[in-house]
């Protein structure tokens, strides 16, 4: 039976953490060492996790930076196999983690990620996003590289390629792209199933997409993005999602979908543009 370290990052998740950890502790076929990494929870989260044996890592409130926090946590892990489970992820099968780590027995496979399915209350556009991102066939879209809400990796490989700290978000995508460029493989395990999704408000969506746009500048250094290409991308996205809404007899939601897609595309563009300018200034300054 393999021993793994399961890293769970928490922050004010009293609404779900007990359900998430209960499902985690019911996993079979593995021995797990739980590590709770908390970023200053002020609700009942820390009180609730006390009943679960764990190693604790405290992050000072207001200092959370994904790549830095993950690197700190992995450094403290005592096992070769590292598993990441978001604190709002609920594993839906008692063998999910065993299935997740099985591909790592192949020496060329250095990481894996599982299939996320939506919560019952998920918006229709969220459902479509997840259907496209986490397929039931195992054939993944080319833009899906790695996804940390349910994922695993070998610590020895992480030691050669740690999570980046150039930008605040998309640390899993950046790591996946980098590791694949070195010739390693990341497995998508469609039978390692977990429930996880978010119904973002337009404001939350704007923030997330701006962060993703900022990160893309560092993940794909040769990528360019223009206003015209952003408008074309918006149009294609809106048409695709509108067709999905009509297929699912939800045409009354298309007006909101229009606002959603505008925010989705425009916020990414603003983030990409802002990050490109900042990176150019840094590069020029270093050159000088």
Backbone torsions as a table, in degrees:
resi	resn	phi	psi	omega
1	UNK	NA	123.8	-176.9
2	UNK	-77.8	144.8	175.2
3	UNK	-101.4	131.0	-178.9
4	UNK	-127.8	153.7	170.2
5	UNK	-99.1	126.4	177.8
6	UNK	-107.2	115.7	-178.9
7	UNK	-96.4	121.1	178.7
8	UNK	-120.7	115.9	178.4
9	UNK	-91.0	128.4	-175.6
10	UNK	-123.6	149.9	170.6
11	UNK	-164.7	106.4	177.5
12	UNK	49.8	58.9	-178.3
13	UNK	-120.7	38.2	-179.9
14	UNK	-59.7	-23.5	-177.6
15	UNK	-70.6	-18.2	-172.5
16	UNK	-138.7	-17.6	-168.5
17	UNK	-62.0	-37.7	-179.7
18	UNK	-65.3	-41.2	177.7
19	UNK	-64.2	-41.2	-178.7
20	UNK	-66.3	-45.3	-177.3
21	UNK	-73.8	-32.0	175.9
22	UNK	-61.4	-46.0	177.9
23	UNK	-65.1	-37.2	179.7
24	UNK	-63.8	-44.3	-176.8
25	UNK	-72.4	-10.6	177.7
26	UNK	-91.3	3.6	-179.4
27	UNK	-66.1	139.0	-176.4
28	UNK	-113.0	156.3	174.6
29	UNK	84.0	0.5	178.8
30	UNK	-140.6	157.6	170.2
31	UNK	-109.8	125.7	-175.5
32	UNK	-116.1	143.5	171.3
33	UNK	-109.6	115.2	-176.0
34	UNK	-86.7	132.4	173.7
35	UNK	-120.8	119.0	175.5
36	UNK	-96.7	125.0	179.2
37	UNK	-115.8	104.5	-173.5
38	UNK	-108.2	138.2	-175.4
39	UNK	-106.6	37.7	174.8
40	UNK	95.6	39.8	179.2
41	UNK	-58.0	137.7	179.3
42	UNK	-115.4	0.5	176.8
43	UNK	-98.0	-152.7	-175.8
44	UNK	-87.6	8.7	-175.8
45	UNK	-52.3	-53.1	-174.8
46	UNK	-66.1	-33.9	176.5
47	UNK	-65.6	-37.8	-177.3
48	UNK	-72.1	-32.9	-178.0
49	UNK	-79.4	-10.5	-177.4
50	UNK	-59.7	-30.2	-177.2
51	UNK	-77.9	-4.1	179.2
52	UNK	-109.3	121.6	179.5
53	UNK	-57.2	127.5	-176.8
54	UNK	-160.5	159.6	168.4
55	UNK	-91.4	140.5	-173.6
56	UNK	-116.8	134.0	175.2
57	UNK	-127.7	119.4	-178.3
58	UNK	-98.1	131.6	175.3
59	UNK	-108.5	129.3	-177.7
60	UNK	-58.8	134.8	-178.5
61	UNK	-55.9	132.8	178.3
62	UNK	85.6	1.7	-178.2
63	UNK	-112.7	8.1	-175.4
64	UNK	-63.3	125.3	175.8
65	UNK	-139.3	111.3	-168.3
66	UNK	-46.3	-54.8	-176.6
67	UNK	-60.2	-44.1	-179.8
68	UNK	-64.6	-43.6	-178.5
69	UNK	-65.4	-44.2	179.1
70	UNK	-62.1	-43.9	179.2
71	UNK	-61.4	-40.7	177.2
72	UNK	-61.9	-44.7	-177.4
73	UNK	-66.0	-46.5	-178.3
74	UNK	-63.6	-37.4	178.2
75	UNK	-57.1	-34.5	-177.8
76	UNK	-85.6	-11.1	-178.9
77	UNK	-67.9	142.9	-176.1
78	UNK	-99.3	-1.4	-175.3
79	UNK	-116.4	160.4	177.3
80	UNK	-74.4	-35.9	-178.7
81	UNK	-93.3	123.3	-179.4
82	UNK	-113.5	133.6	176.2
83	UNK	-121.7	138.1	177.2
84	UNK	-111.3	128.7	173.7
85	UNK	-132.0	120.9	176.1
86	UNK	-64.1	150.7	-175.3
87	UNK	-68.7	-14.4	177.3
88	UNK	-108.2	20.0	177.7
89	UNK	-100.4	132.0	178.3
90	UNK	-115.3	115.4	178.0
91	UNK	-68.7	135.9	-172.4
92	UNK	-106.0	4.0	-179.3
93	UNK	-146.0	136.4	-177.8
94	UNK	-67.7	-10.7	178.1
95	UNK	-110.5	14.2	-176.4
96	UNK	-57.9	-46.6	-176.8
97	UNK	-73.5	-33.6	175.9
98	UNK	-62.3	-44.5	177.2
99	UNK	-64.0	-37.5	-177.8
100	UNK	-61.6	-40.0	-175.3
101	UNK	-90.3	-12.9	-177.5
102	UNK	-56.7	-41.9	179.8
103	UNK	-61.2	-19.8	-177.9
104	UNK	-72.8	-6.5	173.9
105	UNK	-68.1	-23.1	174.3
106	UNK	-76.8	128.0	-174.8
107	UNK	-64.4	-24.7	-179.7
108	UNK	-84.6	-15.6	178.6
109	UNK	-94.2	116.3	-174.2
110	UNK	-109.7	-7.7	-179.7
111	UNK	-158.7	165.6	177.8
112	UNK	-153.1	160.6	173.1
113	UNK	-144.0	153.1	-173.5
114	UNK	-99.6	-177.6	-179.0
115	UNK	-94.5	124.8	177.0
116	UNK	-98.4	133.4	175.0
117	UNK	-118.3	155.7	-171.7
118	UNK	-73.9	157.7	169.4
119	UNK	-73.3	156.8	-178.4
120	UNK	-56.6	-30.8	-176.2
121	UNK	-90.3	9.1	-175.9
122	UNK	-63.4	140.9	175.8
123	UNK	-64.0	159.6	-176.1
124	UNK	-64.0	-40.1	179.9
125	UNK	-66.7	-31.2	176.3
126	UNK	-67.3	-43.0	177.7
127	UNK	-57.2	-44.9	-179.1
128	UNK	-65.8	-41.2	176.4
129	UNK	-55.5	-45.8	-177.3
130	UNK	-70.8	-35.5	177.1
131	UNK	-62.6	-37.6	179.9
132	UNK	-75.9	-37.2	-174.2
133	UNK	-82.1	-33.9	-175.5
134	UNK	-126.1	86.2	-172.1
135	UNK	-75.8	156.5	176.1
136	UNK	-87.5	-9.5	-178.5
137	UNK	-89.3	-22.3	-175.8
138	UNK	95.4	-11.8	176.8
139	UNK	-87.0	108.2	-173.9
140	UNK	-91.9	148.4	174.6
141	UNK	-64.9	153.7	-174.1
142	UNK	-64.1	-21.9	-178.4
143	UNK	-86.4	-2.1	176.1
144	UNK	-95.6	113.9	-177.2
145	UNK	-110.6	-43.0	-174.9
146	UNK	-167.2	145.4	-176.8
147	UNK	-145.1	111.2	-169.0
148	UNK	-72.4	-19.7	-179.7
149	UNK	-52.2	-33.0	168.3
150	UNK	-144.0	106.8	-172.7
151	UNK	-157.4	164.7	175.8
152	UNK	-141.0	162.0	174.9
153	UNK	-159.0	164.5	174.3
154	UNK	-91.1	128.2	-177.8
155	UNK	-62.1	-36.1	-179.0
156	UNK	-62.0	-31.4	177.4
157	UNK	-77.6	-39.9	176.0
158	UNK	-57.0	-35.1	-179.6
159	UNK	-63.5	-22.4	177.4
160	UNK	-94.5	-17.8	-178.9
161	UNK	-147.8	91.1	-178.4
162	UNK	-83.8	167.4	178.8
163	UNK	-66.0	138.4	-176.9
164	UNK	-74.5	157.8	179.3
165	UNK	-128.6	20.0	178.7
166	UNK	-71.6	-36.3	-179.5
167	UNK	-132.2	164.2	-171.8
168	UNK	-76.1	-33.6	-172.6
169	UNK	-121.2	-176.0	177.7
170	UNK	57.7	31.7	-178.6
171	UNK	-64.7	-30.5	178.8
172	UNK	-71.3	-42.0	178.4
173	UNK	-62.8	-46.2	-178.9
174	UNK	-60.3	-42.9	-179.7
175	UNK	-64.5	-42.0	179.8
176	UNK	-63.1	-44.8	179.0
177	UNK	-61.8	-45.2	-177.6
178	UNK	-63.5	-45.5	-175.2
179	UNK	-68.7	-35.7	177.0
180	UNK	-67.8	-33.2	179.4
181	UNK	-66.2	-17.8	178.6
182	UNK	-92.2	2.5	176.4
183	UNK	95.1	1.0	177.7
184	UNK	-82.9	166.5	179.9
185	UNK	-117.6	145.7	173.4
186	UNK	-118.7	126.7	-176.5
187	UNK	-93.1	138.7	169.6
188	UNK	-98.6	121.6	-175.9
189	UNK	-109.4	96.6	-173.7
190	UNK	-68.5	-18.3	-178.9
191	UNK	-94.4	0.3	171.8
192	UNK	-94.9	92.9	-166.1
193	UNK	-105.9	137.3	177.6
194	UNK	-143.4	150.9	177.3
195	UNK	-93.6	126.7	-178.4
196	UNK	-167.9	124.5	173.3
197	UNK	-168.4	163.3	179.9
198	UNK	-134.3	136.2	169.6
199	UNK	-95.2	91.5	-177.3
200	UNK	-74.1	139.4	166.7
201	UNK	-71.2	167.8	178.3
202	UNK	-60.1	-37.0	178.7
203	UNK	-65.8	-44.0	178.7
204	UNK	-66.1	-39.2	178.4
205	UNK	-62.9	-41.6	179.5
206	UNK	-61.5	-43.3	179.9
207	UNK	-64.2	-46.1	-179.3
208	UNK	-63.3	-45.0	-177.3
209	UNK	-69.4	-33.5	176.0
210	UNK	-64.0	-42.3	177.7
211	UNK	-61.6	-42.1	179.4
212	UNK	-66.1	-37.4	177.0
213	UNK	-64.9	-42.5	178.2
214	UNK	-61.3	-41.6	-177.5
215	UNK	-68.6	-35.2	-176.9
216	UNK	-59.4	-28.8	178.4
217	UNK	-60.9	-35.4	-178.9
218	UNK	-89.3	-30.9	-179.6
219	UNK	-72.4	-42.0	-179.1
220	UNK	-121.3	79.8	-172.8
221	UNK	-60.2	-20.1	-179.3
222	UNK	-99.8	4.6	-178.6
223	UNK	-76.3	141.1	174.8
224	UNK	-122.6	151.2	-178.0
225	UNK	-144.6	121.5	-179.8
226	UNK	-111.3	167.3	177.1
227	UNK	-62.6	-38.8	179.9
228	UNK	-64.0	-45.8	180.0
229	UNK	-65.7	-31.1	177.2
230	UNK	-67.8	-42.0	178.2
231	UNK	-64.3	-42.0	178.6
232	UNK	-64.7	-39.9	178.3
233	UNK	-64.4	-42.1	176.9
234	UNK	-59.3	-46.5	-178.6
235	UNK	-60.4	-45.3	-179.8
236	UNK	-64.4	-41.2	-179.7
237	UNK	-65.5	-44.2	-178.1
238	UNK	-64.8	-41.6	179.0
239	UNK	-65.2	-43.4	-179.7
240	UNK	-62.5	-47.1	-177.8
241	UNK	-70.4	-35.3	177.8
242	UNK	-61.7	-42.7	178.3
243	UNK	-61.4	-39.9	179.2
244	UNK	-65.3	-41.5	178.0
245	UNK	-61.8	-43.3	179.8
246	UNK	-65.9	-42.4	177.3
247	UNK	-57.1	-36.1	-177.1
248	UNK	-96.4	17.6	175.5
249	UNK	54.6	46.8	179.3
250	UNK	-131.9	40.9	-176.9
251	UNK	-62.6	-22.4	179.3
252	UNK	-67.9	-14.8	179.9
253	UNK	-91.5	3.1	-173.5
254	UNK	-69.9	-30.9	178.2
255	UNK	-63.9	-45.7	176.5
256	UNK	-63.1	-38.3	178.2
257	UNK	-59.0	-38.8	177.8
258	UNK	-59.1	-48.0	177.9
259	UNK	-61.7	-41.9	180.0
260	UNK	-59.0	-46.7	-178.3
261	UNK	-70.0	-32.6	175.9
262	UNK	-63.2	-49.3	178.6
263	UNK	-61.3	-42.5	-178.2
264	UNK	-57.6	-48.8	-175.8
265	UNK	-79.9	-44.4	-174.9
266	UNK	-67.2	-39.7	-179.0
267	UNK	-66.8	-39.2	176.7
268	UNK	-63.0	-44.1	179.8
269	UNK	-61.0	-44.3	180.0
270	UNK	-63.3	-41.5	178.2
271	UNK	-64.4	-43.2	179.7
272	UNK	-63.5	-44.1	-178.9
273	UNK	-64.1	-45.2	-179.3
274	UNK	-62.7	-43.9	-179.1
275	UNK	-68.6	-36.5	178.1
276	UNK	-62.0	-42.8	179.3
277	UNK	-65.5	-42.9	-179.8
278	UNK	-64.2	-43.6	-179.6
279	UNK	-65.0	-38.3	179.1
280	UNK	-63.4	-40.2	179.2
281	UNK	-64.3	-42.4	179.9
282	UNK	-64.4	-46.3	-179.2
283	UNK	-62.4	-44.0	-179.4
284	UNK	-65.1	-40.4	179.6
285	UNK	-63.8	-40.5	178.5
286	UNK	-66.9	-36.3	-179.5
287	UNK	-65.9	-40.5	-179.5
288	UNK	-67.4	NA	NA
